[in-house]
Amino acid sequence: MDRIRALAAFLILVGLGGTGLWIAVWGETISGGIPFLPHALNDRIGRVAFAGGGILCLALSGLALRDALGRSGR
């Protein structure tokens, strides 16, 4: 059962990470942001935030895959 949970976590994290990186690289302009900053800076901050979240999710998916394959290192 633990392997199934780890595999489910892996799939979810890969989906979230891929989506975050897709938005950061190929997404349209990011709306919203901090009102007193220029639009270009707000766009850059949004892309960096999405890229950071995507990279974090993909890094965590590696740990989940390791657990799903039974290589916990314990």
N, C-alpha and C positions, 0 to 999 in steps of 0.2 A: 504494500500500500504506500509506503514511503517513496518508492521509486516512481509510482504513478503521480504522486503529488509533486515530486521534483520535476518530472517531465512536463506536467501541466504548468508549473512555475516557469520552466524554460521556455515553453511556447508563448506564454503570456508576455514574458520579458523580451523575447525576440520581437514580438509584434509591436510592443510599445517602443522599444529602442529603434526599430526600423522606421516606425512612423515619426518619431522625434527627429531622427537624422534626415529623413526625407523632407520634412518641413524646413529644417535648418538649411538644407542645400538647395532644394528645388522648389520650395514653396513660394507663393506669391508674397507680396509685401505683408508684413505683420502689422495688424491694426492695434490701436490702443497704445498704452505706454504711459510714460511719465509726461504730464502736460507741458512742463516748462523746458523739456529737452527737444532738440530738433528731430524731425521725423527720421532722418538717416541714422541718427544715434539710437533712437528707439528701435528701429528695425535691426540694427546690429546687436543690441542687447537681447532682443527677442531670439534672434538666430543663435547667439551664443548660449542662451538658456536652453533652447531646444536641443542643441548639439550636446551640451553637457548632460542633460537628462537622458538623451539617447545613448551616449557612451556609458553612462552609469548603468542603465538597464542592460546593455549588452555585456558589460563586465559581470553583473550579477547573474546573467543567464549562463555564463560560463561556470559559475559555481553550482547553479542548479543542474546543469548538464553533468557535471562531475558527480553530483549526488545521484542523479538518475542512472548513471552508468555503474554506480556502486564503488566509486573510487573516492571515498571520503577522506582518506589520508589519516585516519584514526588508528 
